[in-house]
Amino acid sequence: MSDGNPLSGRVALVTGATRGAGRAIAVELAAAGAHVYATGRSTDEQRSAMDRSETIDETGRIIEAAGGSTTAMRVDHSDTAQVAHLAETIRADHGRLDICVNDVWGGDPMVDWENPFWEQDLDTGLALLRQAIDTHIITSWHMAPLLIKSENGLLVEVTDGVSDRYRGTLFYDLVKASVIRLAVGQGETLRPHDVAAIAVSPGFLRSEAMLDHLGVTAETWRDAIEQDEHFAWSETPHYLGRAIAALAADQQRMELTATATATWELVERYDGTNLAFTDLDGTQPKWGPHMREALGLEP
């Protein structure tokens, strides 16, 4: 965005901000001027079950090194007591919440892409639903009263895709479709309070886990196009972060409440305005149109 600090004075919460999309969203909201509560389960002292090196403390240091304002906290969003404590902390510090981004996921190791659902481990499938849906509901339940105190609040549900296309395996599909429905239901309920609830999807995301899977880095990512030609249309997590920052600064965003949108749609919505944004390399990837044209699938 070209307009200085359009979120100056705003208070944001980004859940699942340890890595990937969540970290980039937290960084970009802070870069736009918001004070960001960044939450996750992995700290410098203790890793989550995902056992990756990224930590929520590191996210906080990245934001502060760039001149942003943040409170990085370890929070397990499946634990209502921990989320209640987070809500009380935000209330005591600011009295309100302007932007809430539900990005808890951490489900990649739990997804079975190979077997039909009746041959998958049932406990793992149900745990995925609890981890990636219940956490969003628990968070929204505690944060909605704070969002209502904002003059023009925004609740974002980060999902995968914007259509009702089946996403390849049952439990993963249930998660992503349910998150979209959460945006619909919350949007309709929060509409009278001038709080928008919108599901936002990235395209083909170059997260740390995806780069590791393909054996490349953020700098050498183009080498992976030989493995998957569609990776040429991929995007960094910061593209999603910048899209959500633009959405948070959009005074007309109630037009989108109770709907699902995506980076490739938001980049067109803001093209030519002071909210226009690009990816880190200055490009504007549009995964949705590519998916329709090259794969014949609705994104």
Buried (B, 14 or more C-beta within 10 A) or exposed (E): BEEEBBBEEBBBBBBBBBBBBBBBBBBBBBBBBBBBBBBBBBBEEEBBEBEBEBBBBBBBBBBEEEEBEBBBBBBBBBEBEBBEBBBEBBBEEBEBBBBBBBBBBBBBEBBBEEEEEEEBEEEBBEBBBEBBBBBBBBBBEBBBEBBBBBEBBBBBBBBBBBBEBEBEBBBBBBBBBBBBBBBBBBBEBBBEBBBBBBBBBBBBBBBBBBBEEBEBEEEEBEEBBEEEEBBEBBBBBBBBBBBBBBBBBBEEBBEBBBBBBBBBBBBEBBEEEEBBBBBBEEEBBBBBBBBEEEEEEEB
